[in-house]
Amino acid sequence: MGLWGCMISLLVNAQDAVSRPSARSQVNGFAAQGMVKTNHSSYTNETNKLSFRLTEIGLNSRFKINDSWSLAGQIVYLDVGNRYAKGGRVDYVFVDWEPSLFDDANWSFKAQVGRVKNNHWLYASTRDVPHTRLSTILPQSVYFDGFRDVALGSDRVALQLVHLSPFGTWQYKWSYGASPINNAQRDQLFSPLAKGKLSQDYTHQMSVYFAPNNTNIEVGLSVLDSDFRYAANVAGHDPFVNGSATSQRVMLHGQYFAENLELSAEIMRERGVFKDALFTGFSSDQFGDGGYVQCRYLLNPKHSVIARIDLYDMNENDRLGKRIPLQTQGVVPEYFTYMDQATLGWQWHIAEQWQLQTDVHLIKGSGRLTPILFPDPVLNPNKYWTMWSMQLMYWF
Amino acid sequence: MNVLGLMLAIVSLTLLLSIHAYAALQPSNQPSNVQSTGAQDRASDQTHPPQVILNHPTFPEISEQFLREVFSGKMRHWPDGKLIQVVVLKSDSPLHQAFIQLRLRMFPYQVQRLWNKRIYLGRGDPPIVVNDINAMRAMVLNTPGAIGYLTPELSS
């Protein structure tokens, strides 16, 4: 409630500032509506019929207190079917401090406190801002929709240091905090049968990026460590028990820009540790990995095409998922342990601030569907499935 | 598929692209699609690139790297602590495109992407966008800490 109050105050204070460039307040926003159709998958809906649940609306404001201090916030309304919980969110709201600490043009420092978005991965911070993405749906190996709310933003402290060295520009980023998890998000992440409280103890992230001088290349390395806790609701006949989970991830990032060509790639290795929760004595500790390479080619200033390969294996010691049917008495097929995806897309920049985007996805495996711990082979009966989407977007 | 294979492919690709990027940014291979459209908002060429103008007398020299990060939104203060106010022409202006390609050695869509990220992440004020070079000159002259660009003949 407090975050919503902060956000409303920001927007009220900024309401007369739209498009006045030198004003102390800025208001920006976006709205996008699309349609999506899947075959043989519950990724977006259970019926596999054409769905219009591809709505993303956001409004943000930034209020400049002085040359060093600012307040910023954004509210969003998201409805993207089964991908993550529908509804409004305070996406971020924070105090931004960017002092001039160094008597040197080669250094810059910034600190943020509040609900701050993850700025450690290439597309994490703007994954809900449609016109900043290259496709309607991001590569799921890295940007798993089921983790959207816990991976995207949290109540945290974030620091950033930029250094212009003789060899190129370095960016160092650090953040520490925790994401609130409501019951809808619990159901998506854990199980719809859960009645207890799922919470995140902390998420700790660091990253370093380097852009060599005289090139349009940027490379980066990031790490993440996060702990979760599940408190069972014994009085509410919760089928689960108290438990904990740890998620750790190491990622490499790379981007290259040319006049008509843009390449980006990210690869990651992650560790998931689960204790109890499903039943007393349950224990699991496994490493998964994945990544993507994508290419955007600008045909002209208005049209561009996108191609991407995205690979994901949930367990690097069982890439084909042969153990899963054995462990579940044949209930869960092997294709719930991986998800490989080929994507082709097209972007049409219709006019200033208007864009149409469409993607076709060919997918093998269902390893990135929610809920994670309870795969549904009835709604996802095939190893191979397809998805098509189109989205019209406007921003200001 | 083993992610190690993917990693090796990416590293190889990055090396190839580094070589390509280095070659592409040598003076003889500068982007050449910038066109002149008239005296008022005329794009510059490689021998007469757009000139930087600024309203901040205490900063003696601007490196290409600093300039690039200022117009990318990463560096937001002058060394004396004064806030930098970036002023740009509209994105379809030939002079704007020439400035980005010839002075920043970047591409217009790349710079736009960086600003979009900052704006929708709440991390910075967007640049002031002006309609023509007269407005550019006036805005920079009247805004302490401002930085912009003009054609070489007008900047003098």
Boltz contact constraints between the chains, C-beta under 6 A:
constraints:
  - contact:
      token1: [A, 21]
      token2: [B, 128]
      max_distance: 6.0
  - contact:
      token1: [A, 28]
      token2: [B, 119]
      max_distance: 6.0
  - contact:
      token1: [A, 60]
      token2: [B, 122]
      max_distance: 6.0
  - contact:
      token1: [A, 62]
      token2: [B, 122]
      max_distance: 6.0
  - contact:
      token1: [A, 67]
      token2: [B, 83]
      max_distance: 6.0
  - contact:
      token1: [A, 72]
      token2: [B, 122]
      max_distance: 6.0
  - contact:
      token1: [A, 92]
      token2: [B, 122]
      max_distance: 6.0
  - contact:
      token1: [A, 98]
      token2: [B, 76]
      max_distance: 6.0
  - contact:
      token1: [A, 100]
      token2: [B, 77]
      max_distance: 6.0
  - contact:
      token1: [A, 100]
      token2: [B, 81]
      max_distance: 6.0
  - contact:
      token1: [A, 103]
      token2: [B, 79]
      max_distance: 6.0
  - contact:
      token1: [A, 105]
      token2: [B, 66]
      max_distance: 6.0
  - contact:
      token1: [A, 105]
      token2: [B, 79]
      max_distance: 6.0
  - contact:
      token1: [A, 108]
      token2: [B, 75]
      max_distance: 6.0
  - contact:
      token1: [A, 117]
      token2: [B, 121]
      max_distance: 6.0
  - contact:
      token1: [A, 125]
      token2: [B, 121]
      max_distance: 6.0
  - contact:
      token1: [A, 126]
      token2: [B, 117]
      max_distance: 6.0
  - contact:
      token1: [A, 126]
      token2: [B, 120]
      max_distance: 6.0
  - contact:
      token1: [A, 129]
      token2: [B, 120]
      max_distance: 6.0
  - contact:
      token1: [A, 132]
      token2: [B, 116]
      max_distance: 6.0
  - contact:
      token1: [A, 162]
      token2: [B, 74]
      max_distance: 6.0
  - contact:
      token1: [A, 164]
      token2: [B, 65]
      max_distance: 6.0
  - contact:
      token1: [A, 214]
      token2: [B, 25]
      max_distance: 6.0
  - contact:
      token1: [A, 215]
      token2: [B, 21]
      max_distance: 6.0
  - contact:
      token1: [A, 216]
      token2: [B, 21]
      max_distance: 6.0
  - contact:
      token1: [A, 217]
      token2: [B, 21]
      max_distance: 6.0
  - contact:
      token1: [A, 254]
      token2: [B, 14]
      max_distance: 6.0
  - contact:
      token1: [A, 256]
      token2: [B, 17]
      max_distance: 6.0
  - contact:
      token1: [A, 257]
      token2: [B, 107]
      max_distance: 6.0
  - contact:
      token1: [A, 257]
      token2: [B, 110]
      max_distance: 6.0
  - contact:
      token1: [A, 259]
      token2: [B, 31]
      max_distance: 6.0
  - contact:
      token1: [A, 259]
      token2: [B, 107]
      max_distance: 6.0
  - contact:
      token1: [A, 265]
      token2: [B, 10]
      max_distance: 6.0
  - contact:
      token1: [A, 267]
      token2: [B, 3]
      max_distance: 6.0
  - contact:
      token1: [A, 267]
      token2: [B, 6]
      max_distance: 6.0
  - contact:
      token1: [A, 267]
      token2: [B, 7]
      max_distance: 6.0
  - contact:
      token1: [A, 289]
      token2: [B, 3]
      max_distance: 6.0
  - contact:
      token1: [A, 291]
      token2: [B, 3]
      max_distance: 6.0
  - contact:
      token1: [A, 291]
      token2: [B, 6]
      max_distance: 6.0
  - contact:
      token1: [A, 311]
      token2: [B, 1]
      max_distance: 6.0
